[in-house]
Amino acid sequence: MRRPFGSADLPIFDFAYRPMEPHELDRLGQTKSWAKALVVRSNYPALQVADLVDLNNMSLILTVNEVDAVEGVIVPQAVRARAAQVLPGVALAGNFSNIVSEIIKRRSPGGHAGFDWLTSRGPDLYWCDRGKHMTTEKNCTEDHSQ
């Protein structure tokens, strides 16, 4: 896959919603062990993270700082949907890495690398009491019997 010029070092944190409320941060911290959550350092390259999401079929990306505290959250499906609304011609189909690549190519100046349209509103997440994690589904379908 061709990568956009200058995109190699763009950090995944530029794509992340930054929760501020202590209860949000606490629940996201508990979510780090969820099987569908990819936990990466905030400065990790966005395109490499997108490749990992595609390879492992992840539902959630949590960005963490050097002491493993959650700094941001990304829901790949929400990024795909928002990109389709804001950027003309971005197809909903395709790998998450293709969507991220297209967003980087079309980014506008200002804000967090021009991604304010993507990061200003938090994703819809739900608390799973059985598994003690945040999920992208209203009713978590995972088997927590183990």
Secondary structure as GFF3:
##gff-version 3
##sequence-region A 1 146
A	DSSP	three_ten_helix	12	15	.	.	.	ID=ss1
A	DSSP	alpha_helix	22	30	.	.	.	ID=ss2
A	DSSP	three_ten_helix	31	33	.	.	.	ID=ss3
A	DSSP	beta_strand	37	41	.	.	.	ID=ss4
A	DSSP	alpha_helix	46	56	.	.	.	ID=ss5
A	DSSP	beta_strand	60	64	.	.	.	ID=ss6
A	DSSP	beta_strand	70	74	.	.	.	ID=ss7
A	DSSP	alpha_helix	76	86	.	.	.	ID=ss8
A	DSSP	alpha_helix	96	106	.	.	.	ID=ss9
A	DSSP	alpha_helix	116	119	.	.	.	ID=ss10
A	DSSP	beta_strand	126	128	.	.	.	ID=ss11
A	DSSP	beta_strand	133	135	.	.	.	ID=ss12
###
